[in-house]
Amino acid sequence: MHKLGNSLLFFVFFIYTHNGVAHEEQTLFNQVYAQAQAERDIPNDEMLTLLVSEHQGKNTGDLSAKVNRDMEWAVKMVKKNKSLEVSTGAYQTYPIYKNADIVGWRVSQEIQLKSRNMAELSEVVGKLQEKLQVRQMQFSASKQTRDDIENELIEEAMRAFKRRVATIEKHMDDKDYRIVNLHINSNGQRPQAMQVQRSMMNSMEIGSAPTVEAGTSKITVTVSGSVQFF
């Protein structure tokens, strides 16, 4: 009885292993890799602006108080516009050196504004220049816009993938096929950033809205995968 039990176990194991090998061979047979993509240029509809309050002198306490007043003034002004998102950055203190000696301090803090209403944001930035300096402007496609366009591009890329498989099918002996695996990837250009030099800051007229050109971003969706003909 003990020997019969061992034989039965061996038989079951053999069948499992054999079926596994057969299934693996069947899966790997007549596979073709295909890839297709769809892309589109879309207008940047979101603007992000980085401004800074910066003061320098000998007394860090006085400098900190000035920066805090600037930030309170700026946040209060921005919050009047509901379409703008506002967040403050890190507070920083740096020593000013002369001949290896500390002769003063520089205290600064950043404030970041983001909005899809570029006209309104530009107008607010112009007003904030009374006490703050523009450090950077960045333009990109908003998440909602990207998601909408990506969904459309996925459909286009899938149709292109099927057309490519149909072309391959014409040259295969086996006409039936199935998709073994499928991958969908999307990517786009990085947001366009414009660094604002100090000379440009000084030339900007206080109270005037900066002239902006948002440009476009390219979004690409790639569909790739393996197809088995049988």
Backbone hydrogen bonds, N-H to C=O, Kabsch-Sander energy under -0.5 kcal/mol:
donor,donor_aa,acceptor,acceptor_aa,energy
5,G,1,M,-1.9
6,N,2,H,-1.7
7,S,3,K,-2.2
8,L,4,L,-2.2
9,L,5,G,-2.0
10,F,6,N,-2.1
11,F,7,S,-2.2
12,V,8,L,-2.2
13,F,9,L,-2.2
14,F,10,F,-2.2
15,I,11,F,-2.1
16,Y,12,V,-2.1
17,T,13,F,-2.4
18,H,14,F,-2.8
19,N,15,I,-2.5
20,G,16,Y,-2.0
21,V,17,T,-2.2
22,A,18,H,-2.5
23,H,19,N,-2.6
24,E,20,G,-2.2
25,E,21,V,-2.6
26,Q,22,A,-2.2
27,T,23,H,-2.2
28,L,24,E,-2.0
29,F,25,E,-0.8
31,Q,28,L,-0.7
32,V,227,V,-3.0
34,A,225,G,-2.7
36,A,223,V,-2.6
38,A,221,V,-2.3
40,R,219,I,-2.0
42,I,40,R,-0.5
42,I,217,S,-3.2
44,N,215,G,-2.3
45,D,140,S,-0.5
46,E,140,S,-1.9
47,M,115,S,-2.8
48,L,138,Q,-3.1
49,T,113,L,-2.8
50,L,136,Q,-3.2
51,L,49,T,-0.5
51,L,111,I,-2.6
52,V,133,Q,-2.4
53,S,109,Q,-2.6
54,E,52,V,-0.6
55,H,107,V,-2.5
57,G,105,W,-2.3
60,T,58,K,-0.7
63,L,59,N,-2.1
64,S,60,T,-2.6
65,A,61,G,-1.9
66,K,62,D,-2.0
67,V,63,L,-2.3
68,N,64,S,-2.6
69,R,65,A,-2.1
70,D,66,K,-2.3
71,M,67,V,-2.4
72,E,68,N,-2.5
73,W,69,R,-2.3
74,A,70,D,-2.5
75,V,71,M,-2.9
76,K,72,E,-2.0
77,M,73,W,-1.8
78,V,74,A,-2.6
79,K,75,V,-2.3
80,K,77,M,-1.1
81,N,78,V,-2.4
82,K,80,K,-0.7
84,L,81,N,-1.6
85,E,114,K,-3.0
87,S,112,Q,-1.9
89,G,110,E,-3.5
92,Q,108,S,-2.9
94,Y,106,R,-3.0
96,I,104,G,-2.9
97,Y,95,P,-0.5
98,K,101,D,-2.6
101,D,98,K,-1.4
103,V,96,I,-3.2
103,V,101,D,-0.6
104,G,96,I,-1.1
105,W,57,G,-3.7
106,R,94,Y,-3.2
107,V,55,H,-3.0
108,S,92,Q,-2.6
109,Q,53,S,-1.7
110,E,90,A,-0.7
111,I,51,L,-2.6
112,Q,87,S,-3.6
113,L,49,T,-2.7
114,K,85,E,-2.2
115,S,47,M,-2.0
118,M,116,R,-1.3
121,L,117,N,-2.3
122,S,118,M,-2.7
123,E,119,A,-1.9
124,V,120,E,-2.1
125,V,121,L,-2.5
126,G,122,S,-2.0
127,K,123,E,-1.5
128,L,124,V,-2.5
129,Q,125,V,-1.2
130,E,127,K,-1.6
131,K,128,L,-1.8
132,L,128,L,-2.8
133,Q,52,V,-2.4
135,R,50,L,-3.2
136,Q,50,L,-1.7
137,M,194,M,-2.0
138,Q,48,L,-2.9
139,F,192,Q,-2.7
140,S,46,E,-2.2
146,R,142,S,-2.7
147,D,143,K,-2.8
148,D,144,Q,-2.1
149,I,145,T,-2.5
150,E,146,R,-3.0
151,N,147,D,-2.0
152,E,148,D,-1.6
153,L,149,I,-2.5
154,I,150,E,-2.4
155,E,151,N,-1.5
156,E,152,E,-1.9
157,A,153,L,-3.1
158,M,154,I,-2.3
159,R,155,E,-2.1
160,A,156,E,-2.1
161,F,157,A,-2.3
162,K,158,M,-2.3
163,R,159,R,-2.0
164,R,160,A,-2.0
165,V,161,F,-2.2
166,A,162,K,-2.3
167,T,163,R,-1.9
168,I,164,R,-2.0
169,E,165,V,-2.4
170,K,166,A,-1.0
171,H,168,I,-1.5
172,M,169,E,-1.6
178,R,228,Q,-2.0
180,V,178,R,-0.6
180,V,226,S,-2.5
181,N,226,S,-1.2
183,H,224,S,-3.7
185,N,222,T,-2.7
187,N,220,T,-2.4
189,Q,218,K,-1.5
192,Q,139,F,-2.1
193,A,191,P,-0.7
194,M,137,M,-3.9
195,Q,193,A,-0.6
196,V,135,R,-2.0
197,Q,195,Q,-0.7
201,M,197,Q,-2.2
202,N,198,R,-2.3
203,S,199,S,-1.4
204,M,200,M,-1.2
204,M,201,M,-0.5
207,G,126,G,-2.1
208,S,205,E,-2.0
217,S,42,I,-3.0
219,I,40,R,-2.5
219,I,217,S,-0.5
220,T,187,N,-3.2
221,V,38,A,-2.9
222,T,185,N,-3.4
223,V,36,A,-3.2
224,S,183,H,-2.5
225,G,34,A,-2.2
226,S,181,N,-1.1
227,V,32,V,-3.0
228,Q,178,R,-2.9
229,F,30,N,-2.3
229,F,227,V,-0.5
230,F,176,D,-2.9
